[in-house]
Amino acid sequence: MLGSVQVPQTADAPVRSEMNSGTTRARRKYSLRIAHMSFALRMSNAQVATFKAFHETTLGDGAARFTMPVLFAGASVTRTVQFTDPPSYEVLGGGLNKVGVSLLVEAL
C-alpha cells in the first residue's frame, strides 16, 4: 500500500427541525455512521486489470456496495463500503501501478 489511510470524522452535521414551540430538535442525518476513507494501493498490471473488471462489471462502475476488511483502531474489521469517486490510476513503471481509492465506509 502506498501513502497513508485517511479516515476523517463523519462530516455530516445533524439535521435540525424547527418546532411549533420550544427548542429546535436535532437528529442524525443517517441511522448509520458513515466515514470517508481514501488510500492508494500498489498493483501489478494483472491486478489492475482484475480490479478494473471488478469495479466496472461487478460493481456497475462503482454504484454497488460491497464488503471488505478495513483497518480500524489497529484491527481489521469487515465493513460495507461504496466508491465515492472513480478510482485513479497512475503508472509507476516496472509493471507497477498506483491505484487511488475513495470510499464511504458504513458503521465505522
Phi and psi in radians as a Rosetta constraint file:
Dihedral C 1 N 2 CA 2 C 2 CIRCULARHARMONIC -1.814 0.35
Dihedral N 2 CA 2 C 2 N 3 CIRCULARHARMONIC 2.594 0.35
Dihedral C 2 N 3 CA 3 C 3 CIRCULARHARMONIC 1.197 0.35
Dihedral N 3 CA 3 C 3 N 4 CIRCULARHARMONIC -2.743 0.35
Dihedral C 3 N 4 CA 4 C 4 CIRCULARHARMONIC -2.156 0.35
Dihedral N 4 CA 4 C 4 N 5 CIRCULARHARMONIC 2.754 0.35
Dihedral C 4 N 5 CA 5 C 5 CIRCULARHARMONIC -1.520 0.35
Dihedral N 5 CA 5 C 5 N 6 CIRCULARHARMONIC 2.338 0.35
Dihedral C 5 N 6 CA 6 C 6 CIRCULARHARMONIC -2.032 0.35
Dihedral N 6 CA 6 C 6 N 7 CIRCULARHARMONIC 2.103 0.35
Dihedral C 6 N 7 CA 7 C 7 CIRCULARHARMONIC -2.163 0.35
Dihedral N 7 CA 7 C 7 N 8 CIRCULARHARMONIC 1.514 0.35
Dihedral C 7 N 8 CA 8 C 8 CIRCULARHARMONIC -1.262 0.35
Dihedral N 8 CA 8 C 8 N 9 CIRCULARHARMONIC 2.884 0.35
Dihedral C 8 N 9 CA 9 C 9 CIRCULARHARMONIC -1.059 0.35
Dihedral N 9 CA 9 C 9 N 10 CIRCULARHARMONIC 2.717 0.35
Dihedral C 9 N 10 CA 10 C 10 CIRCULARHARMONIC -1.085 0.35
Dihedral N 10 CA 10 C 10 N 11 CIRCULARHARMONIC 2.346 0.35
Dihedral C 10 N 11 CA 11 C 11 CIRCULARHARMONIC -1.693 0.35
Dihedral N 11 CA 11 C 11 N 12 CIRCULARHARMONIC -0.007 0.35
Dihedral C 11 N 12 CA 12 C 12 CIRCULARHARMONIC -1.428 0.35
Dihedral N 12 CA 12 C 12 N 13 CIRCULARHARMONIC 1.968 0.35
Dihedral C 12 N 13 CA 13 C 13 CIRCULARHARMONIC -1.256 0.35
Dihedral N 13 CA 13 C 13 N 14 CIRCULARHARMONIC 2.685 0.35
Dihedral C 13 N 14 CA 14 C 14 CIRCULARHARMONIC -1.073 0.35
Dihedral N 14 CA 14 C 14 N 15 CIRCULARHARMONIC 2.630 0.35
Dihedral C 14 N 15 CA 15 C 15 CIRCULARHARMONIC -1.466 0.35
Dihedral N 15 CA 15 C 15 N 16 CIRCULARHARMONIC 2.304 0.35
Dihedral C 15 N 16 CA 16 C 16 CIRCULARHARMONIC -1.921 0.35
Dihedral N 16 CA 16 C 16 N 17 CIRCULARHARMONIC 2.379 0.35
Dihedral C 16 N 17 CA 17 C 17 CIRCULARHARMONIC -2.125 0.35
Dihedral N 17 CA 17 C 17 N 18 CIRCULARHARMONIC 2.252 0.35
Dihedral C 17 N 18 CA 18 C 18 CIRCULARHARMONIC -1.304 0.35
Dihedral N 18 CA 18 C 18 N 19 CIRCULARHARMONIC 2.442 0.35
Dihedral C 18 N 19 CA 19 C 19 CIRCULARHARMONIC -1.870 0.35
Dihedral N 19 CA 19 C 19 N 20 CIRCULARHARMONIC 2.794 0.35
Dihedral C 19 N 20 CA 20 C 20 CIRCULARHARMONIC -1.056 0.35
Dihedral N 20 CA 20 C 20 N 21 CIRCULARHARMONIC -0.648 0.35
Dihedral C 20 N 21 CA 21 C 21 CIRCULARHARMONIC -2.588 0.35
Dihedral N 21 CA 21 C 21 N 22 CIRCULARHARMONIC 2.701 0.35
Dihedral C 21 N 22 CA 22 C 22 CIRCULARHARMONIC 1.611 0.35
Dihedral N 22 CA 22 C 22 N 23 CIRCULARHARMONIC -2.855 0.35
Dihedral C 22 N 23 CA 23 C 23 CIRCULARHARMONIC -1.429 0.35
Dihedral N 23 CA 23 C 23 N 24 CIRCULARHARMONIC 2.827 0.35
Dihedral C 23 N 24 CA 24 C 24 CIRCULARHARMONIC -1.224 0.35
Dihedral N 24 CA 24 C 24 N 25 CIRCULARHARMONIC 2.442 0.35
Dihedral C 24 N 25 CA 25 C 25 CIRCULARHARMONIC -1.709 0.35
Dihedral N 25 CA 25 C 25 N 26 CIRCULARHARMONIC 2.507 0.35
Dihedral C 25 N 26 CA 26 C 26 CIRCULARHARMONIC -2.197 0.35
Dihedral N 26 CA 26 C 26 N 27 CIRCULARHARMONIC 2.517 0.35
Dihedral C 26 N 27 CA 27 C 27 CIRCULARHARMONIC -2.591 0.35
Dihedral N 27 CA 27 C 27 N 28 CIRCULARHARMONIC 2.844 0.35
Dihedral C 27 N 28 CA 28 C 28 CIRCULARHARMONIC -1.139 0.35
Dihedral N 28 CA 28 C 28 N 29 CIRCULARHARMONIC 2.566 0.35
Dihedral C 28 N 29 CA 29 C 29 CIRCULARHARMONIC -1.257 0.35
Dihedral N 29 CA 29 C 29 N 30 CIRCULARHARMONIC -0.635 0.35
Dihedral C 29 N 30 CA 30 C 30 CIRCULARHARMONIC -2.157 0.35
Dihedral N 30 CA 30 C 30 N 31 CIRCULARHARMONIC 2.719 0.35
Dihedral C 30 N 31 CA 31 C 31 CIRCULARHARMONIC -1.359 0.35
Dihedral N 31 CA 31 C 31 N 32 CIRCULARHARMONIC -0.373 0.35
Dihedral C 31 N 32 CA 32 C 32 CIRCULARHARMONIC -1.808 0.35
Dihedral N 32 CA 32 C 32 N 33 CIRCULARHARMONIC 2.611 0.35
Dihedral C 32 N 33 CA 33 C 33 CIRCULARHARMONIC -1.354 0.35
Dihedral N 33 CA 33 C 33 N 34 CIRCULARHARMONIC 2.290 0.35
Dihedral C 33 N 34 CA 34 C 34 CIRCULARHARMONIC -2.182 0.35
Dihedral N 34 CA 34 C 34 N 35 CIRCULARHARMONIC 2.200 0.35
Dihedral C 34 N 35 CA 35 C 35 CIRCULARHARMONIC -1.985 0.35
Dihedral N 35 CA 35 C 35 N 36 CIRCULARHARMONIC 2.683 0.35
Dihedral C 35 N 36 CA 36 C 36 CIRCULARHARMONIC -1.708 0.35
Dihedral N 36 CA 36 C 36 N 37 CIRCULARHARMONIC 2.349 0.35
Dihedral C 36 N 37 CA 37 C 37 CIRCULARHARMONIC -2.324 0.35
Dihedral N 37 CA 37 C 37 N 38 CIRCULARHARMONIC 2.286 0.35
Dihedral C 37 N 38 CA 38 C 38 CIRCULARHARMONIC -2.213 0.35
Dihedral N 38 CA 38 C 38 N 39 CIRCULARHARMONIC 2.441 0.35
Dihedral C 38 N 39 CA 39 C 39 CIRCULARHARMONIC -2.792 0.35
Dihedral N 39 CA 39 C 39 N 40 CIRCULARHARMONIC 2.966 0.35
Dihedral C 39 N 40 CA 40 C 40 CIRCULARHARMONIC -2.183 0.35
Dihedral N 40 CA 40 C 40 N 41 CIRCULARHARMONIC 2.490 0.35
Dihedral C 40 N 41 CA 41 C 41 CIRCULARHARMONIC -2.086 0.35
Dihedral N 41 CA 41 C 41 N 42 CIRCULARHARMONIC 2.514 0.35
Dihedral C 41 N 42 CA 42 C 42 CIRCULARHARMONIC -1.705 0.35
Dihedral N 42 CA 42 C 42 N 43 CIRCULARHARMONIC 2.161 0.35
Dihedral C 42 N 43 CA 43 C 43 CIRCULARHARMONIC -2.309 0.35
Dihedral N 43 CA 43 C 43 N 44 CIRCULARHARMONIC 2.640 0.35
Dihedral C 43 N 44 CA 44 C 44 CIRCULARHARMONIC -1.319 0.35
Dihedral N 44 CA 44 C 44 N 45 CIRCULARHARMONIC 2.953 0.35
Dihedral C 44 N 45 CA 45 C 45 CIRCULARHARMONIC -1.034 0.35
Dihedral N 45 CA 45 C 45 N 46 CIRCULARHARMONIC -0.693 0.35
Dihedral C 45 N 46 CA 46 C 46 CIRCULARHARMONIC -1.152 0.35
Dihedral N 46 CA 46 C 46 N 47 CIRCULARHARMONIC -0.698 0.35
Dihedral C 46 N 47 CA 47 C 47 CIRCULARHARMONIC -1.147 0.35
Dihedral N 47 CA 47 C 47 N 48 CIRCULARHARMONIC -0.669 0.35
Dihedral C 47 N 48 CA 48 C 48 CIRCULARHARMONIC -1.098 0.35
Dihedral N 48 CA 48 C 48 N 49 CIRCULARHARMONIC -0.745 0.35
Dihedral C 48 N 49 CA 49 C 49 CIRCULARHARMONIC -1.066 0.35
Dihedral N 49 CA 49 C 49 N 50 CIRCULARHARMONIC -0.740 0.35
Dihedral C 49 N 50 CA 50 C 50 CIRCULARHARMONIC -1.149 0.35
Dihedral N 50 CA 50 C 50 N 51 CIRCULARHARMONIC -0.757 0.35
Dihedral C 50 N 51 CA 51 C 51 CIRCULARHARMONIC -1.094 0.35
Dihedral N 51 CA 51 C 51 N 52 CIRCULARHARMONIC -0.772 0.35
Dihedral C 51 N 52 CA 52 C 52 CIRCULARHARMONIC -1.075 0.35
Dihedral N 52 CA 52 C 52 N 53 CIRCULARHARMONIC -0.731 0.35
Dihedral C 52 N 53 CA 53 C 53 CIRCULARHARMONIC -1.099 0.35
Dihedral N 53 CA 53 C 53 N 54 CIRCULARHARMONIC -0.734 0.35
Dihedral C 53 N 54 CA 54 C 54 CIRCULARHARMONIC -1.080 0.35
Dihedral N 54 CA 54 C 54 N 55 CIRCULARHARMONIC -0.832 0.35
Dihedral C 54 N 55 CA 55 C 55 CIRCULARHARMONIC -1.131 0.35
Dihedral N 55 CA 55 C 55 N 56 CIRCULARHARMONIC -0.799 0.35
Dihedral C 55 N 56 CA 56 C 56 CIRCULARHARMONIC -1.364 0.35
Dihedral N 56 CA 56 C 56 N 57 CIRCULARHARMONIC -0.784 0.35
Dihedral C 56 N 57 CA 57 C 57 CIRCULARHARMONIC -1.580 0.35
Dihedral N 57 CA 57 C 57 N 58 CIRCULARHARMONIC -1.014 0.35
Dihedral C 57 N 58 CA 58 C 58 CIRCULARHARMONIC -1.160 0.35
Dihedral N 58 CA 58 C 58 N 59 CIRCULARHARMONIC -0.735 0.35
Dihedral C 58 N 59 CA 59 C 59 CIRCULARHARMONIC -1.696 0.35
Dihedral N 59 CA 59 C 59 N 60 CIRCULARHARMONIC 0.074 0.35
Dihedral C 59 N 60 CA 60 C 60 CIRCULARHARMONIC 1.042 0.35
Dihedral N 60 CA 60 C 60 N 61 CIRCULARHARMONIC 0.929 0.35
Dihedral C 60 N 61 CA 61 C 61 CIRCULARHARMONIC 1.050 0.35
Dihedral N 61 CA 61 C 61 N 62 CIRCULARHARMONIC 0.591 0.35
Dihedral C 61 N 62 CA 62 C 62 CIRCULARHARMONIC 1.558 0.35
Dihedral N 62 CA 62 C 62 N 63 CIRCULARHARMONIC 0.106 0.35
Dihedral C 62 N 63 CA 63 C 63 CIRCULARHARMONIC -1.318 0.35
Dihedral N 63 CA 63 C 63 N 64 CIRCULARHARMONIC -0.537 0.35
Dihedral C 63 N 64 CA 64 C 64 CIRCULARHARMONIC -1.500 0.35
Dihedral N 64 CA 64 C 64 N 65 CIRCULARHARMONIC 2.710 0.35
Dihedral C 64 N 65 CA 65 C 65 CIRCULARHARMONIC -1.579 0.35
Dihedral N 65 CA 65 C 65 N 66 CIRCULARHARMONIC 2.756 0.35
Dihedral C 65 N 66 CA 66 C 66 CIRCULARHARMONIC -2.644 0.35
Dihedral N 66 CA 66 C 66 N 67 CIRCULARHARMONIC 2.899 0.35
Dihedral C 66 N 67 CA 67 C 67 CIRCULARHARMONIC -1.829 0.35
Dihedral N 67 CA 67 C 67 N 68 CIRCULARHARMONIC 2.570 0.35
Dihedral C 67 N 68 CA 68 C 68 CIRCULARHARMONIC -2.751 0.35
Dihedral N 68 CA 68 C 68 N 69 CIRCULARHARMONIC 2.749 0.35
Dihedral C 68 N 69 CA 69 C 69 CIRCULARHARMONIC -1.225 0.35
Dihedral N 69 CA 69 C 69 N 70 CIRCULARHARMONIC 2.400 0.35
Dihedral C 69 N 70 CA 70 C 70 CIRCULARHARMONIC -2.272 0.35
Dihedral N 70 CA 70 C 70 N 71 CIRCULARHARMONIC 2.394 0.35
Dihedral C 70 N 71 CA 71 C 71 CIRCULARHARMONIC -1.397 0.35
Dihedral N 71 CA 71 C 71 N 72 CIRCULARHARMONIC 2.113 0.35
Dihedral C 71 N 72 CA 72 C 72 CIRCULARHARMONIC -2.468 0.35
Dihedral N 72 CA 72 C 72 N 73 CIRCULARHARMONIC 2.148 0.35
Dihedral C 72 N 73 CA 73 C 73 CIRCULARHARMONIC 0.933 0.35
Dihedral N 73 CA 73 C 73 N 74 CIRCULARHARMONIC 0.705 0.35
Dihedral C 73 N 74 CA 74 C 74 CIRCULARHARMONIC 1.380 0.35
Dihedral N 74 CA 74 C 74 N 75 CIRCULARHARMONIC 0.073 0.35
Dihedral C 74 N 75 CA 75 C 75 CIRCULARHARMONIC -2.228 0.35
Dihedral N 75 CA 75 C 75 N 76 CIRCULARHARMONIC 2.685 0.35
Dihedral C 75 N 76 CA 76 C 76 CIRCULARHARMONIC -1.580 0.35
Dihedral N 76 CA 76 C 76 N 77 CIRCULARHARMONIC 2.148 0.35
Dihedral C 76 N 77 CA 77 C 77 CIRCULARHARMONIC -2.209 0.35
Dihedral N 77 CA 77 C 77 N 78 CIRCULARHARMONIC 2.574 0.35
Dihedral C 77 N 78 CA 78 C 78 CIRCULARHARMONIC -1.559 0.35
Dihedral N 78 CA 78 C 78 N 79 CIRCULARHARMONIC 2.205 0.35
Dihedral C 78 N 79 CA 79 C 79 CIRCULARHARMONIC -2.352 0.35
Dihedral N 79 CA 79 C 79 N 80 CIRCULARHARMONIC 2.752 0.35
Dihedral C 79 N 80 CA 80 C 80 CIRCULARHARMONIC -1.468 0.35
Dihedral N 80 CA 80 C 80 N 81 CIRCULARHARMONIC 2.314 0.35
Dihedral C 80 N 81 CA 81 C 81 CIRCULARHARMONIC -2.322 0.35
Dihedral N 81 CA 81 C 81 N 82 CIRCULARHARMONIC 2.868 0.35
Dihedral C 81 N 82 CA 82 C 82 CIRCULARHARMONIC -2.618 0.35
Dihedral N 82 CA 82 C 82 N 83 CIRCULARHARMONIC 2.464 0.35
Dihedral C 82 N 83 CA 83 C 83 CIRCULARHARMONIC -1.156 0.35
Dihedral N 83 CA 83 C 83 N 84 CIRCULARHARMONIC 2.415 0.35
Dihedral C 83 N 84 CA 84 C 84 CIRCULARHARMONIC -1.663 0.35
Dihedral N 84 CA 84 C 84 N 85 CIRCULARHARMONIC -0.511 0.35
Dihedral C 84 N 85 CA 85 C 85 CIRCULARHARMONIC -2.449 0.35
Dihedral N 85 CA 85 C 85 N 86 CIRCULARHARMONIC 2.770 0.35
Dihedral C 85 N 86 CA 86 C 86 CIRCULARHARMONIC -1.075 0.35
Dihedral N 86 CA 86 C 86 N 87 CIRCULARHARMONIC 2.563 0.35
Dihedral C 86 N 87 CA 87 C 87 CIRCULARHARMONIC -1.097 0.35
Dihedral N 87 CA 87 C 87 N 88 CIRCULARHARMONIC 2.646 0.35
Dihedral C 87 N 88 CA 88 C 88 CIRCULARHARMONIC -1.821 0.35
Dihedral N 88 CA 88 C 88 N 89 CIRCULARHARMONIC 2.557 0.35
Dihedral C 88 N 89 CA 89 C 89 CIRCULARHARMONIC -2.194 0.35
Dihedral N 89 CA 89 C 89 N 90 CIRCULARHARMONIC 2.339 0.35
Dihedral C 89 N 90 CA 90 C 90 CIRCULARHARMONIC -2.398 0.35
Dihedral N 90 CA 90 C 90 N 91 CIRCULARHARMONIC 2.204 0.35
Dihedral C 90 N 91 CA 91 C 91 CIRCULARHARMONIC -1.363 0.35
Dihedral N 91 CA 91 C 91 N 92 CIRCULARHARMONIC 2.190 0.35
Dihedral C 91 N 92 CA 92 C 92 CIRCULARHARMONIC -1.657 0.35
Dihedral N 92 CA 92 C 92 N 93 CIRCULARHARMONIC -0.358 0.35
Dihedral C 92 N 93 CA 93 C 93 CIRCULARHARMONIC 1.755 0.35
Dihedral N 93 CA 93 C 93 N 94 CIRCULARHARMONIC 2.813 0.35
Dihedral C 93 N 94 CA 94 C 94 CIRCULARHARMONIC 1.145 0.35
Dihedral N 94 CA 94 C 94 N 95 CIRCULARHARMONIC 0.473 0.35
Dihedral C 94 N 95 CA 95 C 95 CIRCULARHARMONIC 1.386 0.35
Dihedral N 95 CA 95 C 95 N 96 CIRCULARHARMONIC 0.176 0.35
Dihedral C 95 N 96 CA 96 C 96 CIRCULARHARMONIC -1.941 0.35
Dihedral N 96 CA 96 C 96 N 97 CIRCULARHARMONIC 2.652 0.35
Dihedral C 96 N 97 CA 97 C 97 CIRCULARHARMONIC -2.395 0.35
Dihedral N 97 CA 97 C 97 N 98 CIRCULARHARMONIC 2.664 0.35
Dihedral C 97 N 98 CA 98 C 98 CIRCULARHARMONIC -1.866 0.35
Dihedral N 98 CA 98 C 98 N 99 CIRCULARHARMONIC 2.167 0.35
Dihedral C 98 N 99 CA 99 C 99 CIRCULARHARMONIC -1.995 0.35
Dihedral N 99 CA 99 C 99 N 100 CIRCULARHARMONIC 2.035 0.35
Dihedral C 99 N 100 CA 100 C 100 CIRCULARHARMONIC -1.598 0.35
Dihedral N 100 CA 100 C 100 N 101 CIRCULARHARMONIC 2.323 0.35
Dihedral C 100 N 101 CA 101 C 101 CIRCULARHARMONIC -2.261 0.35
Dihedral N 101 CA 101 C 101 N 102 CIRCULARHARMONIC 2.401 0.35
Dihedral C 101 N 102 CA 102 C 102 CIRCULARHARMONIC -2.258 0.35
Dihedral N 102 CA 102 C 102 N 103 CIRCULARHARMONIC 2.134 0.35
Dihedral C 102 N 103 CA 103 C 103 CIRCULARHARMONIC -2.253 0.35
Dihedral N 103 CA 103 C 103 N 104 CIRCULARHARMONIC 2.704 0.35
Dihedral C 103 N 104 CA 104 C 104 CIRCULARHARMONIC -1.701 0.35
Dihedral N 104 CA 104 C 104 N 105 CIRCULARHARMONIC 2.266 0.35
Dihedral C 104 N 105 CA 105 C 105 CIRCULARHARMONIC -2.013 0.35
Dihedral N 105 CA 105 C 105 N 106 CIRCULARHARMONIC 2.147 0.35
Dihedral C 105 N 106 CA 106 C 106 CIRCULARHARMONIC -1.443 0.35
Dihedral N 106 CA 106 C 106 N 107 CIRCULARHARMONIC 2.472 0.35
Dihedral C 106 N 107 CA 107 C 107 CIRCULARHARMONIC 1.006 0.35
Dihedral N 107 CA 107 C 107 N 108 CIRCULARHARMONIC 0.768 0.35
